[in-house]
Amino acid sequence: MKKIDLENDKKIESGFKIPDNYFDSFEDRLMQRIENEETSSSKVISIWRRKSVWISGMAAALIVSIGTWMYFEQQKNETIEFAQDYLAYGNEITTEDIAKHLTEEDLSNLETEINNFDSKTETYINEYLN
Amino acid sequence: MEDEKGFILELLNPKTQNEAFRKLVREYQRPLYAHIRNMVLNHDDADDVLQNTFVKVFQNLKNFKGESKLYSWMYRIATNEAINFINSRAKKSGVTNEELKERLVKNLEADVDYDGNEIQLKLQKAVTTLPEKQQQVFKMKYFEEMKYEEISEILQTSVGGLKASYFHAVKKIEEFLNSN
């Protein structure tokens, strides 16, 4: 049997058949598909745009909620901090300031209590503080 | 294609784009089909890949920089689409690319769109035994009768490298055909 020589023998064709009229309709089928894909991609964009409005709205609402919450939290913290600072460092409270918040009765009771030191306390004061 | 720059401008102009693209399809559908069919072997698959190729060409016209010729750019897209098709088909079937190609060649025996004789079928089998690059070069040179310069532009490989690949491919195929 003669040896096959691809370079010098008659060309061996691939053997593929193409269905009749395939190329007659290919161009129109392709253009139809491109048109469909263009339409569907623009639909996708419009759905996405509608979605994006929703997403933006929700994001804005969330930011406002978080902002409001943080504002009140900060206010609360400031009030507590103010009270703490006032108690810790507020050394300008005078007897008059306290007296303003007490009734006449409170004041007389307080006076009585101060004057009624028990004997032990009196001894202690006399021994150690004088 | 004569006056390629002028034709590319027509392809990019929305007013003339549709007609220019149809002209492009008419001119390249047959050679691109042959190129793809040689890679995927089956007609229906070749039809799918050819459509995908032209859709990609259409969608990417605005990105075509004109650094290479229009035809070599389209051939590159067609080659990539065919390779991607084979890769994803092999992955889906859980086989290697080589196993898939062997299977595709075997399927030709019962394919209504294949009327190759014994030696033609044997040649297809022989081609699948080659390394990927040699298969590519052999098909483009032998079946599609392209010039080395054209293949070089499409595959972006030196002409010298292509000649060496083709030489080795021919030797291996002749060995296969003469020993089987």
HADDOCK unambig.tbl for C-alpha pairs under 7 A between the chains (distance, minus, plus):
assign (segid A and resid 3 and name CA) (segid B and resid 178 and name CA) 6.09 0.50 0.50
assign (segid A and resid 4 and name CA) (segid B and resid 174 and name CA) 6.22 0.50 0.50
assign (segid A and resid 4 and name CA) (segid B and resid 178 and name CA) 6.36 0.50 0.50
assign (segid A and resid 5 and name CA) (segid B and resid 174 and name CA) 6.65 0.50 0.50
assign (segid A and resid 6 and name CA) (segid B and resid 170 and name CA) 6.99 0.50 0.50
assign (segid A and resid 12 and name CA) (segid B and resid 120 and name CA) 6.32 0.50 0.50
assign (segid A and resid 13 and name CA) (segid B and resid 120 and name CA) 6.69 0.50 0.50
assign (segid A and resid 13 and name CA) (segid B and resid 143 and name CA) 6.80 0.50 0.50
assign (segid A and resid 14 and name CA) (segid B and resid 116 and name CA) 6.96 0.50 0.50
assign (segid A and resid 14 and name CA) (segid B and resid 120 and name CA) 6.21 0.50 0.50
assign (segid A and resid 14 and name CA) (segid B and resid 143 and name CA) 6.62 0.50 0.50
assign (segid A and resid 15 and name CA) (segid B and resid 114 and name CA) 5.91 0.50 0.50
assign (segid A and resid 15 and name CA) (segid B and resid 115 and name CA) 5.45 0.50 0.50
assign (segid A and resid 15 and name CA) (segid B and resid 116 and name CA) 4.00 0.50 0.50
assign (segid A and resid 15 and name CA) (segid B and resid 120 and name CA) 6.33 0.50 0.50
assign (segid A and resid 16 and name CA) (segid B and resid 113 and name CA) 6.34 0.50 0.50
assign (segid A and resid 16 and name CA) (segid B and resid 114 and name CA) 4.82 0.50 0.50
assign (segid A and resid 16 and name CA) (segid B and resid 115 and name CA) 6.45 0.50 0.50
assign (segid A and resid 16 and name CA) (segid B and resid 116 and name CA) 6.87 0.50 0.50
assign (segid A and resid 17 and name CA) (segid B and resid 113 and name CA) 4.85 0.50 0.50
assign (segid A and resid 17 and name CA) (segid B and resid 114 and name CA) 5.38 0.50 0.50
assign (segid A and resid 17 and name CA) (segid B and resid 115 and name CA) 6.63 0.50 0.50
assign (segid A and resid 18 and name CA) (segid B and resid 113 and name CA) 6.45 0.50 0.50
assign (segid A and resid 19 and name CA) (segid B and resid 113 and name CA) 6.99 0.50 0.50
assign (segid A and resid 27 and name CA) (segid B and resid 22 and name CA) 6.95 0.50 0.50
assign (segid A and resid 27 and name CA) (segid B and resid 25 and name CA) 6.61 0.50 0.50
assign (segid A and resid 30 and name CA) (segid B and resid 51 and name CA) 6.20 0.50 0.50
assign (segid A and resid 34 and name CA) (segid B and resid 55 and name CA) 6.36 0.50 0.50
